[in-house]
Amino acid sequence: MTTSLAAPRATATTLTWQGSSALTQVRVLTWRCVRALLTDPAVLLFGLLQPVITLFVLTQVFSKMGPPPHFPPGIKYLDFVLPAVLVDNAVQSAVQSGIGLVEDLKNGLVSRLRSMPVAPGSLLVARSLATLVRSAIQAGIILLLGTTVLGYAPHGGVTAIAESVALTLFISWSLAWVFIAAAAWLRRAEPIQNLAVIAVLPMMFASSAYIPVADLPDWLAAVSRLNPLTYAIDSTRALALGLPGSTAALPALLLGAGVAAVGATLAATGFRRPLGQG
């Protein structure tokens, strides 16, 4: 009698990697964007040139002139204009977020990510967060130069300055989604740069950035009152200087949140299109 012992059947378990969590993906991609900034000092330097030059030119030219009729009493022009320079820097950082996404589309990174289990929106979120880091670094340098070289010392104190900078960074993050959306749809750097020159630069001058709205020509004052940058600048300035109107920060926050929501939706829609479309 022959007894055959059947070998137990091996149970094969196939493990399929489902990819890392969305939080990990955003963290890794954000660090990639920030590392590219930190390892290329020229990018940070040239990003600082415009706001620093603007700050020095404006303070040296307009501080020697008499204040306009509606200028806040007891406020130095440097203290008045520096929050506007910080907002200007935030806008420029937002523009760079769109240009950075265009580079990712051109250098093949997006193609590689689409072949991996990576959430499509991770790169977009990472780009917006990298804008926060860039804006924070540049704002710190501008404040350092303004304090040590020009004597920036607003009445609001350190806490008020911190609140003002925090609002500025939120504005930068919100506007970043606008230019990320533009990059996702246009997929070329030139139109984004033209948009910054044609739209953003006139918006800064047609606002309360450099002189009070009441001292602008009537037609320009009317445009300024419709300009969202006016409300952002007025809010950050009121916080830094401890002036009435700091409660306008809430409308600025709500407006920024709305801009970010619309921009993120458009960015996600444009980013899903095939890479050959532009």
Beta strands, then each sheet from edge to edge (+ up, - down):
end
